[in-house]
Amino acid sequence: MLVIVCYDVNTETRVGRRRLRRVAKVCESTGQRVQKSVFECQVNLMQLEELERRLLAEIDIEQDCLRLYRMPDTRGCEVREHGKFKATDFDGPLVL
């Protein structure tokens, strides 16, 4: 399943900036960055639960915001891209 992870981490303090880096590292280990604080992750249910658990361990729920969107299968999901970013096709060949 495709999961969109969005976060907003309060970076007014050094601790907040460190937290932001840790949240980004967790996301980078699972998906691809499509915006500064938005990632697309192709995961199964078990991987989604692990990702959510790891992210919740990093954020401060009093100061930060974390949103995970589960997208329907690819037949019901349409993504329109505009601009410079080129997404990785996880269903296509890995080597061209």
N, C-alpha and C positions, 0 to 999 in steps of 0.2 A: 504494500500500500504506500501511497505517497503521503507524507506528512510534512506540513509547513510549520516550521518553528520560528516564532517571532519573539523578540525580547527587548526590553527597555530597562537597562540597569542604571541606577543612580550613580553617576561618576563624580560627584562633588567632592569626594574624599579619596585619599590614596587607597583605602580599603575597597571602595566602590570601583575604582579603576582596575584593581587587581581582580575583583569579582567579575568584572566585564571580560577580562582576558580569559579567565577560567571557563566562563560560560561559552565563549566563542570556541575555545579548544574542544570542549565537549561536543559542540555542534559540528566542528570541522572533522572530528573523528568518525562521524556518522553520515554526514551529508555534504552538500555543496552549497557554498555561500552564493546567494543571488542578489542580496542587498547587504548593507553593512550589518544589520541585525536580523536578517531573514535567511533561513536555510531551507533547502528542499532535501528531504531524507527519504530514501526508498528502503522501507523496513517491513519486517513482519511484526506480528502482535507482541512477541516476546522482546524483540529489539526496541519497539516503541516503549514498552513498560520500563526497560532498562534505561533508555534515553531520558524519559521523564523523571525517573528516580535520580539519575545523575545530575540533571539540571536543577531539580528541587533541592538537592544537597548543596548547590552552589549559590543560588539566589537568596536574597533577603526579602521575604514576602511582605515585609513592612515597607520596603522602599522600591522594590523592583516589580516588573511585570513580565510574565511568561505566558505565551499562548501557543498551543499546539493544535493545528487543524488537520484532521484526518480527511483526506480527499477520497471520493469514491473511486472505484477502479477506472482505468484509463479511458474506457468507453464513455464514462459520464463526466470526465474531467477535461476541460479545455484550458490551455495556457496560451495566452497571446504575448509574444515577446516583442519589444521595441527597443532599439538602442544597441549598444556595444556588446553586452554580455552574451556569451555563447554557452548554453547549457550542455551538460553531458547527457547523452542518451543512454540511460542505464540498460535499456532493452536492446540496444544495438551492439555491434561488434566493439570489443575493447581496443583492438589493434586494427588500424587501417593499412 
